[in-house]
């Protein structure tokens, strides 16, 4: 039996309607879609010569602590413009804060804001380690594009954003 394309499309549409699964592209999903792995999303909100303000979201466990740094690529590594600032993920999965510049250093535009989640620096809470693993082995491994492997089979998560112009009279809105 030969079925042409329009017939298949009508049959498929009728099946979806019958199943009550019709939905337009503009309708919001009734519930959030689950992430396949853990993630971090970070955004540099404003940048002045001495501080970068940021916010972000993550599905890491409540209380997981992130290390936030401002750097720039330099040869095969990064040149840090700040020390690590530590911020914890709240119960709703959000975080926000500020990273101060190192003493004697001023931020400038086009630096990189880096958020790292490591199980060992800073030391994470026991309830967080139970969920992500002592060496991060439950972070998603090769399936997670943010996961990186370090020596000792440690896994970390890393997310980055580019800072806006810093201290040059131009900042992003704070809302």
GIUR-V466801 format. One record per residue. N is the residue number from 1. RES is the residue in three letters. SS is DSSP state (alpha for helix, beta for strand, coil for the rest). PHI is phi in whole degrees, 0 to 359 (NA if undefined). PSI is psi in whole degrees, 0 to 359 (999 if undefined). Layout:
BEGIN
<<N,RES,SS,PHI,PSI> <N,RES,SS,PHI,PSI>>
END
This chain:
BEGIN
<<1,UNK,coil,NA,130> <2,UNK,coil,259,128> <3,UNK,coil,242,130> <4,UNK,coil,274,166> <5,UNK,alpha,303,313> <6,UNK,alpha,302,323> <7,UNK,alpha,295,320> <8,UNK,alpha,296,318> <9,UNK,alpha,296,316> <10,UNK,alpha,296,317> <11,UNK,alpha,297,316> <12,UNK,alpha,296,315> <13,UNK,alpha,298,318> <14,UNK,alpha,296,322> <15,UNK,alpha,296,317> <16,UNK,alpha,296,318> <17,UNK,alpha,296,315> <18,UNK,alpha,298,326> <19,UNK,coil,277,358> <20,UNK,coil,71,28> <21,UNK,coil,254,18> <22,UNK,coil,287,142> <23,UNK,coil,197,136> <24,UNK,coil,270,164> <25,UNK,coil,295,335> <26,UNK,coil,275,348> <27,UNK,coil,286,135> <28,UNK,coil,288,151> <29,UNK,coil,292,140> <30,UNK,coil,295,335> <31,UNK,coil,213,155> <32,UNK,coil,298,143> <33,UNK,coil,283,139> <34,UNK,coil,286,146> <35,UNK,coil,279,145> <36,UNK,coil,286,335> <37,UNK,coil,217,175> <38,UNK,coil,290,150> <39,UNK,coil,214,163> <40,UNK,beta,227,135> <41,UNK,beta,236,129> <42,UNK,beta,228,149> <43,UNK,beta,221,128> <44,UNK,beta,283,114> <45,UNK,beta,277,310> <46,UNK,beta,219,158> <47,UNK,beta,218,126> <48,UNK,coil,242,174> <49,UNK,coil,297,336> <50,UNK,coil,245,355> <51,UNK,beta,202,145> <52,UNK,beta,243,126> <53,UNK,beta,263,142> <54,UNK,beta,219,164> <55,UNK,beta,214,169> <56,UNK,beta,185,183> <57,UNK,beta,217,155> <58,UNK,beta,201,153> <59,UNK,coil,258,15> <60,UNK,coil,297,157> <61,UNK,coil,301,149> <62,UNK,coil,308,132> <63,UNK,coil,91,353> <64,UNK,coil,299,136> <65,UNK,beta,255,130> <66,UNK,beta,256,146> <67,UNK,beta,259,124> <68,UNK,beta,246,130> <69,UNK,beta,223,150> <70,UNK,beta,251,125> <71,UNK,beta,216,179> <72,UNK,beta,219,149> <73,UNK,beta,299,137> <74,UNK,beta,214,113> <75,UNK,coil,52,239> <76,UNK,coil,262,14> <77,UNK,beta,217,208> <78,UNK,beta,234,147> <79,UNK,beta,258,116> <80,UNK,beta,277,132> <81,UNK,coil,260,353> <82,UNK,coil,217,164> <83,UNK,coil,277,169> <84,UNK,coil,295,136> <85,UNK,beta,249,138> <86,UNK,beta,251,136> <87,UNK,beta,219,142> <88,UNK,beta,258,149> <89,UNK,coil,284,129> <90,UNK,coil,279,180> <91,UNK,coil,293,342> <92,UNK,coil,263,359> <93,UNK,coil,93,17> <94,UNK,beta,244,164> <95,UNK,beta,205,154> <96,UNK,beta,202,156> <97,UNK,beta,179,199> <98,UNK,beta,217,140> <99,UNK,beta,248,119> <100,UNK,beta,277,152> <101,UNK,coil,288,154> <102,UNK,coil,299,155> <103,UNK,coil,303,130> <104,UNK,coil,81,5> <105,UNK,coil,242,141> <106,UNK,coil,245,139> <107,UNK,coil,287,154> <108,UNK,coil,221,169> <109,UNK,coil,295,158> <110,UNK,coil,69,31> <111,UNK,coil,270,172> <112,UNK,beta,248,128> <113,UNK,beta,267,120> <114,UNK,beta,244,129> <115,UNK,beta,249,122> <116,UNK,beta,243,138> <117,UNK,beta,246,118> <118,UNK,coil,234,149> <119,UNK,coil,279,347> <120,UNK,beta,245,342> <121,UNK,coil,216,105> <122,UNK,coil,285,166> <123,UNK,beta,298,128> <124,UNK,coil,273,158> <125,UNK,coil,295,153> <126,UNK,alpha,300,320> <127,UNK,alpha,294,329> <128,UNK,alpha,290,315> <129,UNK,alpha,297,326> <130,UNK,alpha,299,326> <131,UNK,alpha,275,322> <132,UNK,alpha,260,348> <133,UNK,coil,94,149> <134,UNK,coil,297,327> <135,UNK,coil,247,18> <136,UNK,coil,80,18> <137,UNK,coil,293,347> <138,UNK,coil,255,17> <139,UNK,coil,279,351> <140,UNK,coil,121,348> <141,UNK,alpha,52,220> <142,UNK,alpha,295,339> <143,UNK,alpha,286,344> <144,UNK,coil,259,114> <145,UNK,coil,293,344> <146,UNK,coil,268,350> <147,UNK,beta,281,141> <148,UNK,beta,229,146> <149,UNK,beta,261,136> <150,UNK,coil,244,173> <151,UNK,alpha,300,152> <152,UNK,alpha,80,13> <153,UNK,alpha,62,19> <154,UNK,coil,293,141> <155,UNK,beta,247,140> <156,UNK,beta,231,163> <157,UNK,beta,249,144> <158,UNK,beta,219,133> <159,UNK,beta,230,150> <160,UNK,beta,225,157> <161,UNK,beta,215,156> <162,UNK,beta,264,133> <163,UNK,coil,287,150> <164,UNK,coil,285,183> <165,UNK,coil,305,134> <166,UNK,coil,248,118> <167,UNK,coil,67,16> <168,UNK,coil,251,21> <169,UNK,coil,84,1> <170,UNK,coil,234,124> <171,UNK,coil,224,162> <172,UNK,coil,280,156> <173,UNK,coil,301,151> <174,UNK,coil,266,0> <175,UNK,coil,271,999>>
END
